[in-house]
Amino acid sequence: MDLKILEVEMEKAELDKARAEVVKMWKEVFWYPVVMAAGLLGAGAAAAIAIIKILE
């Protein structure tokens, strides 16, 4: 009987680990486009400022 309980506990631990990985991946997938957009916006603003300073 103890072996069956141990197997169930191991499966539960594996599922908990898999859930934690899914949550981590979901957070990364959500924030990656936000970070990329912010970076592109900053780069565009810097390029616009540089062009304006050159043209003046």
C-alpha positions as CSV (number, residue, x, y, z in Angstrom):
1,M,0.0,0.0,0.0
2,D,2.9,2.4,0.8
3,L,4.3,1.9,-2.7
4,K,1.0,3.0,-4.3
5,I,0.9,6.2,-2.1
6,L,4.5,6.9,-3.0
7,E,3.6,6.6,-6.7
8,V,0.7,9.0,-6.3
9,E,2.8,11.5,-4.5
10,M,5.5,11.3,-7.2
11,E,2.9,11.9,-9.9
12,K,1.5,14.8,-8.0
13,A,5.0,16.4,-7.6
14,E,5.6,16.0,-11.3
15,L,2.3,17.6,-12.2
16,D,3.1,20.5,-9.8
17,K,6.4,21.0,-11.4
18,A,4.8,21.0,-14.9
19,R,2.2,23.5,-13.8
20,A,5.0,25.8,-12.4
21,E,6.8,25.6,-15.8
22,V,3.6,26.4,-17.7
23,V,3.0,29.5,-15.5
24,K,6.6,30.6,-16.0
25,M,6.4,30.2,-19.7
26,W,3.0,32.0,-19.9
27,K,4.5,35.0,-18.0
28,E,7.5,35.1,-20.4
29,V,5.3,34.8,-23.5
30,F,3.1,37.6,-22.2
31,W,5.9,40.1,-21.3
32,Y,8.2,39.4,-24.2
33,P,6.1,41.5,-26.7
34,V,5.7,44.3,-24.2
35,V,9.5,44.5,-23.7
36,M,10.1,44.4,-27.4
37,A,7.5,47.1,-28.1
38,A,9.0,49.4,-25.4
39,G,12.5,48.8,-26.8
40,L,11.4,49.7,-30.4
41,L,9.5,52.7,-29.1
42,G,12.6,53.9,-27.3
43,A,14.8,53.3,-30.3
44,G,12.4,55.2,-32.6
45,A,12.3,58.1,-30.2
46,A,16.1,58.2,-30.1
47,A,16.4,58.0,-33.8
48,A,13.8,60.8,-34.2
49,I,15.7,63.0,-31.7
50,A,19.0,62.3,-33.6
51,I,17.5,63.2,-36.9
52,I,15.9,66.4,-35.6
53,K,19.3,67.5,-34.1
54,I,21.1,66.7,-37.3
55,L,18.6,68.7,-39.4
56,E,18.7,71.8,-37.2
